[in-house]
Each structure stands twice: as structure tokens, then as C-alpha cells.
Amino acid sequence: MSSTATTLKGQPLDRPVLDALLRRRMFFTPSFEIYGGVGGLFDYGPPGCALQANIIDVWRKHFILEEDMLEVDCTVLTPHDVLKTSGHVDKFADWMCKDPKNGDILRADHFVEDVLEARLKGDKEARGQKVEEVDDPTKKKKRKQKTEAIKLEDAVVQEYEEVLAKIDNYNGEELGELIKKFDLRNPLTGVQPSPPVSFNLMFQTAIGPSSNLPGYLRPETAQGQFLNFAKLLEFNQQQMPFASASIGKSYRNEISPRAGLLRVREFLMAEIEHFVDPEGGKKHPKFSEVENVELALLARDVQLAGKTDIKHATIGEAVRTGMVDNETLGYFIARIALFLKKIGVDMSKATSQEQREALAKELSEKGSLELEVAGVADGKVEISKDLVTIEFRKKVENTREYTPNVIEPSFGIGRILYSLIEHSYWTRGSDGGDEARSVLSFPPTVAPTKVLIVPLSANKAFKPFIQKISQKLRKVGVSSRIDDSSATIGKRYSRNDELGTPLGITIDFQSVQDSTYTLRDRDSTKQVRADEDAIVAAVLSIVEGSKEWKDIEAELPAFEGQEVDVAVR
């Protein structure tokens, strides 16, 4: 499948260049790399840690504080009986198949997807259409797989595309039938793999020295919240509805981890469990606040038909027409969209075909919302008529017992982080024929570092001013980084543009004379000049989101060149 991904400025996205940037600036790096690394395991460096922490901070304010949720932090180690009861021991699995020639273990749906996409790519090449190569630079290098330029019948192309559109819905038997029907073979060996078998994704362990208590590393954070429901209800003074929330690590032994942070074996999750009375109609008192939020929706019946026709509608319209089942579900879908937009995710890209790797979380029995990084599940099961007997009885009740329904917004923080990086990335043209320079335009709210402090040179006269301005920024809670290296000021700004630092304060010889500083905007590279208090106030207002750069430009005088160039001795 050809790549249609673009940068923030609409330029073609060069993933190898972006990946090289993320490694060079240490946003994340493969774990245990000097030992060859392990697939699906990554370490976050300083900017990656800061970006993740800022995303979580916004998430807490947007959901936990706004909705008065009850946060819990539960253990990762989970006894076997818990996950047996929840169905994870029997059903938390993917389908895998084995190449009988070289012994490679393949995830069945990924195998079908990859081979069909390669054939569609060959068809486009045979038709003379331009196809952009899409590499996953996080994978270990293997022998180059060649794509044969073979033209397919139009009906075959349509059939392949329909299969790809609903690839997540096939079970093991159906995947096996597709492998046989289309004669799908491992490109590395030319051999058809064995029929798919189930592979449980949980990491098993033993709790205690006797090994008599089998357990698992939790595959999600939900179990701890469900098991503490009664205590949380009591803590909430027996009031319904209420929501719990948890942020923590989860573990899944992926068959074929790929696509960088999008499919890994250890990852940070943020999950919400919103418990409601099923007879209350699932109305939400704050639904009116979000009913006009417009979203790109993919109806479940459309997806199951093998199509990808996106419908743009307000969440209010989606609830009224039944595409989204109820107000509470719709409320959280809209709140998720607002959260992603707040941290800088481009929602127009959230339904791109290329990013299907992380899409399609079930919402209800009536609809699906395609979000790249977050999903919402409504805990309902449809029971067929032959399983139900209806009897009419009269009963006087003084109390009513019921089993709450639960709506579960679930977030993969690593997926959000990677999507944000991709959506914030662009390249700035350089004068003089030099290479284009990379920029990460993170919103100031989540940027790893808010301000770069740059002395014009290593002159000792600048040191007191560096210390003074950095101390003032710390006092107002703004993170800063000092770059007093010997590189030119342009290069210092450029490498911090790659880190996504939104603002830069320059200390020059005029600063020594009149205690004024220049403030630089990352995206426009424009600068203003003002005294220390005005600069700090401007920085704080931008970081807090109360003002934008255009407001600062209107308030403070522009700076276009250094006014004092005499060295201070």
C-alpha cells in the first residue's frame, strides 16, 4: 500500500529521517541495543520521558480532575484465577502460523495483510502508478523483499482491499482459508505457512519461591479497577454513576512487534472505567457541552462490509441516529477527541488508511470509531432469542439489585506519543542550499522543554544573566535548558527545534547593558525584545495557553538585529 503520510506542513513524510531524528535526540531507543536488542522493547530518553510525563499531566487534568474520577494504582502481578475468571487465560490471544522451511513464527493477520499489500503495490507499479516505499526502521534488517510488478484483475484488487479493510475481524480458521484461497506464501522462503493456531499474549510467571501460585504480568489495567469496585463504590458514598482511572504498565507477548511504539511488548496505559446504571438510559449530564464536536466516524456495518467510507458528523448527530449507542458513550468519544486535539494530535489524520495498525476499537454493538491511539468500549453483549425465555411475574421490591454497565476509554500512551511526534514533524527549508532542517512543533503545553536559554558566546559577563533568568523560570514552573556550547547560535536553535522546544531566550551584550533579552518563536523564528519580567510573563502565558505567539508579537517590540555589538570586557 502506498504511503500518503505527510508532515505538519504537508510535505511527504520521510520516516527513516524522522526515525533517525528520534534516535539522535534520544526520544526513544531500542532496549539492550548493545546486546542486539529485543523486539518490542524500548527505552525512553530525556525528551521522551518529559514528553510522556506532560501528556499524562494533561490527561489527568482533562479526565480525572474534570470528571472527579477515582484514581487507583494496582499491582502488575496478577494471579492465574483472576485472569481465568475474566477470560484472558482462554481468549486473550492472537493467531500465529509457522513457516515450515525456516521456522519463522508469523502473526497470521499481519502475514495476510503484508502479502496482500505487496501484491497491491505490485499491481500499482504494473499500472505505472508511483508507489512510495514505506519502511519500518525499527525492525531488524532482513533480506530485501522484492515486489513483483504484476497487474491484477480489477475484481481481485477490490477483493484484496475488502479483506484488508476487515482484517481485524477474521478468526484463525478464516485467516487459514484466506492463506489457502489466495495462495499466500512467505516472501523469504516461497513456502505457504502452517494453519494458524492460537497464541496467548500474556507473560506467565510464578508468584513466590514455591512456584505454587501461577500468575501473569497484567495485559491491561482494568482488572485492578474491577476488583476494587465495591470499595470504590463505598468510597463514593454508594453513589452511581462514578468512574475510576488508572495509569500504569501493561505487558503483551506480541508475536511480531512492529511499527516502533505502535505495537510493543511493554507499554504504558491509561484506562477509565465509567460505571453506570443500565436502566438509567446512559444519559450524561454534560453531553450538551460536547454534542457539537465533529468527528470522522466509521460505522461498524460499513467496516464489516469491507469498506472504509468515513462519515463526518457531530457526536450529537451520531447519538441521535444510533451510530453511537448512547450519550455517555458519545460524551467520552468527544472528550477523547478534544484531549488528542489539545495535546497536538491532528485529528484529520486519525483515520488514515496507512495507520490502521493501531485503529478500530469497538465502541458498541452499533458502531465503531476509528482512532489511532485510543478506544472506547461499552460493556454490552447481544444475546440471541433462542437463548432467552420470558416469564411474567409480579414482585414487590423494597430495594433494586442490578449489575452496572461499564464504559471503558482506554489509551496507549506510547501510541499517543508517537502519533503526536509524527503529526508535529516538518522540515524547514534552508538558505544557501543546505539540507532542510527538522522541526517538531509540539504545543507548549506538552513540549519536553519549554525554553532554550542561549548566551551569544562564552563571555563570562553573560553568566549572571543566565543564572538569573533560569532561576526566574524555575520559580514559575517553566522548564528550561541552557545551551552554552561553542556552536553558532543558529545551530544551537536548530538542534533544539528538533527537540520541539517552542521558545528561546537569547542573552547578548545588550542584555548586559540594559537587562533586556530576546524571545524567539520556534515555528516562525521571529523574535521580540523586552526586559526580564516581560519576557518571563510572556513565556508563562504561552506555556499556560492563555496567549499565542501572535499576541506576544502585538505586545512586545520586534527584534530584527543586535543593537549593541561591542564586547564587554
Secondary structure, DSSP 8 states (H G I E B T S, - for coil): -----B-TTS-B--HHHHHHHHHHTTSEEETTGGGT--TT-EEE-HHHHHHHHHHHHHHIIIIIIHHT-EE----SEEEHHHHHHTTHHHH-EEEEEE-TTT--EEEHHHHHHHHHHHHHHHHHHHTT--------TTS--------------HHHHHHHHHHHHTGGG--HHHHHHHHHHTT---TTT-------EEEE--EEEEESTT--EEEEE-SSSHHHHHHTHHHHHHHTTT-SSEEEEEEEEEE---SS-BTGGGB-SEEEEEEEEEEE-GGGTT--TTGGGTTT-EEEEB-HHHHHTT----EEEEHHHHHHTTSS--HHHHHHHHHHHHHHHHHT--GGGTT-GGGGGG--EE--SS-EE--SSEEEEE------GGG----------SS-----EEEEEEEEHHHHHHHHHHHHEEEE--GGG---EEEE---TTT-S-SEEEEESSS-GGGHHHHHHHHHHHHHTT--EEE---SS-HHHHHHHHHHTT--EEEEE-HHHHHH-EEEEEETTT--EEEEEHHHHHHHHHHHHHTS--HHHHHHHS-B--S-S------
